């Protein structure tokens, strides 16, 4: 709880108010500067303008999310709410309100934004790795599409053109349905494409890819993968 005298700039800060910032009751004075100097530099102007807008009647309520310096050197996110008291002539003379520590909520929101950014990045990587179109093979009709069940996952397909003129159709799925599954599939795709440039034997390509993946994935994940080698001239698979 806080109670601000707008005429004298004296503020009553409750014991709990001070304790939220790591201070004892006798370690914080009763001046407005005790709050003002603890406001995070990036929040200071916004905080002042929010107070001024409320006192000037530009807004009908006072609510402010801002950071205050804690004794341990960190900052705590605070939700401040308050209401003004007017004199008989209508001029504001006091503001009374409360502070609520919302640091945990803010940290959770920050983590959620970070996870969303990871998902977007994984989705873009996954979309970029998918083939733009099917190869044109006389006498054959090929088509492929991935529709993820979630934002990003381990589903994948591809067409590999080998040096002997054959085409390998890849359909794969990584265990799990999250960002890490998408990244494992991205690695799988990269290894397959890399080995396909130098090898025409599908067994060697799969063996090399499997060997590397076995070393890269140590958390119990695995890839189920189907590879079909199509020789359009001999019309064999």
C-alpha positions in Angstrom: 0.0 0.0 0.0 1.1 3.6 -0.7 -0.4 7.0 0.1 1.1 10.0 -1.7 0.5 13.6 -0.6 0.6 15.6 -3.8 1.1 18.9 -1.9 4.2 17.9 0.1 5.4 15.0 -2.1 5.5 12.9 1.1 4.6 9.2 0.6 3.6 6.6 3.0 5.0 3.2 1.9 3.7 0.2 3.8 6.1 -2.3 5.4 5.1 -4.8 2.8 5.7 -2.3 0.0 9.3 -2.0 1.2 9.7 -5.7 1.8 8.8 -6.5 -1.8 12.0 -4.6 -2.7 14.1 -6.3 -0.1 14.2 -3.5 2.5 13.3 -3.2 6.1 10.7 -0.7 7.3 13.3 1.8 8.5 15.5 1.6 5.3 13.2 3.6 3.0 12.1 7.1 3.7 8.8 8.8 3.0 9.7 10.9 0.0 8.4 10.5 -3.6 12.0 10.1 -4.8 12.2 6.8 -3.0 9.9 5.4 -5.7 11.0 7.6 -8.6 14.7 6.7 -8.2 14.0 3.0 -8.2 12.1 3.0 -11.5 13.9 1.3 -14.3 15.5 3.9 -16.6 13.6 2.5 -19.6 10.3 2.8 -17.7 10.8 6.2 -16.1 9.3 8.5 -18.7 6.4 6.2 -19.4 5.7 6.0 -15.7 5.7 9.8 -15.2 3.5 10.4 -18.3 1.0 7.8 -17.0 0.8 9.5 -13.7 0.5 13.0 -15.3 -2.2 11.8 -17.7 -4.3 10.5 -14.8 -3.8 13.6 -12.6 -4.7 15.9 -15.5 -7.9 14.0 -16.2 -6.7 12.5 -19.6 -7.4 9.0 -18.3 -10.1 7.9 -15.9 -8.0 5.3 -14.0 -4.4 4.8 -13.0 -2.7 1.5 -13.8 1.0 1.1 -14.5 3.3 -1.9 -15.1 6.8 -1.0 -14.5 10.1 -2.3 -13.0 11.5 -1.3 -9.6 15.0 -1.9 -8.4 15.4 -4.6 -5.7 18.0 -4.5 -3.0 19.8 -7.4 -4.6 20.4 -5.4 -7.8 17.7 -7.0 -9.9 14.4 -5.5 -11.0 10.9 -6.6 -10.0 8.0 -6.1 -12.3 5.3 -4.2 -10.4 1.6 -3.6 -11.2 0.6 -0.3 -9.7 -3.1 0.8 -9.3 -4.4 3.9 -7.6 -7.0 6.5 -7.3 -6.8 10.2 -6.6 -8.5 12.2 -3.8 -9.6 15.8 -4.7 -10.0 18.8 -2.5 -13.3 20.8 -2.4 -12.2 22.9 -5.3 -11.7 19.7 -7.4 -7.9 19.8 -7.4 -6.1 16.5 -6.7 -4.5 16.4 -3.3 -3.6 12.7 -2.7 -3.2 9.5 -4.5 -3.7 6.2 -2.7 -2.9 2.8 -4.2 -1.2 -0.6 -4.1 1.7 -2.4 -5.7 1.5 -6.0 -6.9 4.6 -8.0 -7.7 4.0 -9.6 -11.2 7.6 -10.6 -11.9 6.7 -14.3 -12.3 3.9 -13.5 -14.8 6.2 -11.3 -16.8 9.0 -13.9 -16.9 6.4 -16.5 -18.0 5.2 -14.1 -20.8 8.9 -13.6 -21.8 9.5 -17.3 -22.0 6.3 -17.8 -24.0 7.4 -15.2 -26.5 10.8 -16.9 -26.7 9.2 -20.2 -27.4 6.9 -18.7 -30.0 10.0 -17.3 -31.8 11.6 -20.7 -31.7 8.5 -22.2 -33.2 8.4 -19.6 -36.0 12.1 -20.2 -36.8 11.6 -24.0 -36.8 8.6 -23.7 -39.1 10.5 -21.5 -41.6 13.4 -23.9 -41.6 11.0 -26.8 -42.2 9.2 -25.1 -45.0 12.5 -24.1 -46.6 13.7 -27.7 -46.7 10.6 -29.0 -48.4 10.9 -29.4 -52.2 9.4 -26.7 -54.3 7.9 -29.2 -56.7 8.1 -32.8 -57.9 10.6 -33.8 -60.5 9.3 -34.2 -64.1 9.7 -37.9 -64.9 8.0 -39.1 -68.2 5.4 -41.6 -67.5 5.1 -40.9 -63.8 3.0 -38.5 -61.8 4.5 -37.4 -58.5 3.1 -35.1 -55.8 3.9 -34.4 -52.2 2.7 -32.2 -49.4 3.2 -31.8 -45.6 0.4 -30.5 -43.4 1.8 -30.3 -39.8 -0.6 -31.4 -37.0 1.1 -28.8 -34.9 3.1 -25.6 -35.5 6.2 -27.5 -36.3 7.1 -31.2 -36.2 9.2 -34.0 -37.6 7.3 -34.9 -40.8 9.2 -34.6 -44.0 9.4 -35.7 -47.6 11.9 -35.0 -50.4 13.1 -36.0 -53.9 16.8 -36.8 -54.4 18.4 -36.9 -57.8 21.3 -39.3 -57.9 24.3 -39.3 -60.2 23.1 -42.5 -62.0 19.9 -40.7 -63.1 17.6 -42.3 -60.6 15.3 -40.5 -58.2 14.9 -41.3 -54.6 11.6 -40.4 -52.9 12.0 -39.8 -49.1 9.2 -39.9 -46.6 10.3 -39.5 -42.9 9.0 -38.8 -39.5 10.9 -38.0 -36.3 9.5 -39.2 -33.0 7.7 -36.4 -31.1 5.9 -33.3 -32.3 7.9 -30.3 -31.2 10.7 -27.9 -32.2 13.4 -30.4 -31.5 11.7 -33.0 -33.8 11.7 -30.4 -36.6 15.4 -29.7 -36.0 16.3 -33.5 -36.1 14.4 -33.8 -39.4 16.3 -30.7 -40.7 19.5 -32.5 -39.9 18.3 -35.7 -41.5 17.4 -33.9 -44.7 20.8 -32.1 -44.8 22.7 -35.4 -44.5 20.6 -37.2 -47.1 21.0 -34.4 -49.6 24.8 -34.1 -48.9 25.4 -37.8 -49.3 23.2 -38.0 -52.4 25.6 -35.6 -54.2 28.4 -38.1 -54.0 26.7 -41.5 -53.8 24.4 -43.3 -56.2 23.8 -46.3 -53.9 20.8 -45.7 -51.7 22.0 -48.3 -49.1 25.2 -46.3 -48.7 23.3 -43.0 -48.4 21.1 -44.4 -45.7 23.9 -46.1 -43.9 26.0 -42.9 -43.7 23.0 -40.8 -42.6 22.0 -43.3 -40.0 25.6 -43.4 -38.6 25.7 -39.7 -38.1 22.2 -39.4 -36.7 23.0 -42.1 -34.2 25.8 -39.9 -32.9 23.8 -36.6 -33.0 20.6 -37.8 -31.3 21.3 -39.1 -27.8 17.9 -38.3 -26.1 16.0 -41.4 -27.3 14.7 -39.8 -30.4 14.6 -41.8 -33.7 13.7 -41.3 -37.3 11.4 -43.6 -39.2 12.3 -43.2 -42.8 11.1 -44.7 -46.1 13.3 -44.4 -49.2 12.1 -45.4 -52.7 14.6 -45.4 -55.5 12.9 -45.0 -58.9 14.6 -45.6 -62.2 12.3 -44.0 -64.7 14.1 -45.3 -67.8 14.1 -48.9 -66.7 10.7 -48.4 -64.9 11.9 -50.1 -61.8 11.8 -49.3 -58.1 
